[in-house]
Amino acid sequence: MTGQFKGNFTQQEPIPEAGISAALEVLRHGRLHRYNLADDETGETAELEREFAAFTGASYALAVASGGYALATALRAIGVKSGEPVLTNAFTLAPVPGAIASLGARPVFVETTDALTVDLDHLATTAKASGARVLMLSHMRGHQPDMDRVMRCAGEHGLTVIEDCAHTMGGTWGGVVSGRHGAIACYSTQTYKHINSGEGGLLITDDAELAARATLLSGSYMLYERNGAGPSAQVFEALRDVTPNVSGRMDNLRAAILRPQLADLPAQVARWSALHDEMEAGLGNLPDLRLIDRDPGLVRVGSSFQFRLPKHAPERIADFVARCSARGVELKWFGAPRAVGFTSTYRHWAYAETPDLPQTDRIMAGLLDMRLPLTFSVDDCAQIACIIREEAER
Ligand SMILES: *Cc1c(COP(=O)(O)O)cnc(C)c1O
């Protein structure tokens, strides 16, 4: 009765007309570089920084070239050294361990819970055993643990926390904007995230010195006073001559596209919730299919949907994925032997030490994932859920 789903899982919405007009204006005047400004002009990038600082409530915001670049810049600003261990989730996206490795530092992976967040007991033992002083906490696919407990654990082990909020921009935990618990938070604005400039990233912090270092690192050419939400010039004095330029700025064209999308984000989050709720409603109460538990404090952004088939053997899952695909439902499986497309886990990152993490392995073996672009309607989600249900019950 449900037949074939015809939608496209990677098709995002078009850029809003306000973004297109603003982008055309930048193209017409030609000042794309963020520091190329006419007299009395603030520039789209600086305006975006102001607006993002206001949106998150952070003291400082910096716009950069990608989410992965923001993560690496956060590590550099904190002073992470080559060879140093950095704790991070075993369940995350490749740019997270990649950012750590880009400094010559060592990713140390932490076990995953059934709720797809870091296991806090394992975090404590791994923090002790590794001697790490930094935790790069990835809110992978929008899942967030009890942040009060994370911060308590981090405090006990002397860990500075960097939050990877690529999938939580627009979400909250305990009424607090995602990214406001750690020392620094990083966001991505590439096409598959919550606001879309093709590529791009944002970094926020309340720490003036970290903000100044990140700004200098991003390649401010001593023009940092033109930034939109940076610390005062005084803070830069002691840092400007000793901080390398690792160019990774955002440009005015991308910022122009992003500003109207940021203004729309709360409304978009509500639309994503409706899609995600429909998926959960359609797939609840199946004997062998597990929905992912959500921490009660979390308001998540439902831009993707995960579920587990914990009792299915690998061959059965591969077959299930193929049958769903034949009916137009594109699922990603984290239990595949090799990285496929965007989908990989710690076992696939052979440049890093990959200890045995049996709990993560068990969960990944049965974990399925799909995108929920806003080009889908609630009815589309009902149909997708129906197809998954039928194929899972076979
Ligand atoms: C997308 C993403 C990033 C950053 O990605 P970029 O492609 O570098 O912008 C970081 N962490 C997670 C979990 C992501 O999904």
The ligand as a Tripos MOL2 file, in Angstrom:
@<TRIPOS>MOLECULE
LIG
   15    15     1     0     0
SMALL
NO_CHARGES

@<TRIPOS>ATOM
      1 C1         29.6400   18.1090    9.6440 C.3       1 LIG1
      2 C2         30.2380   17.8120   10.9490 C.ar      1 LIG1
      3 C3         31.3750   18.4860   11.4240 C.ar      1 LIG1
      4 C4         32.1020   19.5380   10.6610 C.3       1 LIG1
      5 O1         32.0490   19.3530    9.3230 O.3       1 LIG1
      6 P1         32.5960   20.3020    8.1460 P.3       1 LIG1
      7 O2         32.2420   19.4870    6.9640 O.co2     1 LIG1
      8 O3         34.0640   20.4470    8.3810 O.co2     1 LIG1
      9 O4         31.8920   21.6110    8.2290 O.co2     1 LIG1
     10 C5         31.8140   18.1700   12.6890 C.ar      1 LIG1
     11 N1         31.2000   17.2450   13.4480 N.ar      1 LIG1
     12 C6         30.1230   16.5770   13.0270 C.ar      1 LIG1
     13 C7         29.4810   15.6000   13.9470 C.3       1 LIG1
     14 C8         29.6160   16.8220   11.7670 C.ar      1 LIG1
     15 O5         28.5560   16.1380   11.3360 O.3       1 LIG1
@<TRIPOS>BOND
     1     1     2 1
     2     2     3 ar
     3     2    14 ar
     4     3     4 1
     5     3    10 ar
     6     4     5 1
     7     5     6 1
     8     6     7 2
     9     6     8 1
    10     6     9 1
    11    10    11 ar
    12    11    12 ar
    13    12    13 1
    14    12    14 ar
    15    14    15 1
@<TRIPOS>SUBSTRUCTURE
     1 LIG1         1 GROUP 0 **** ****
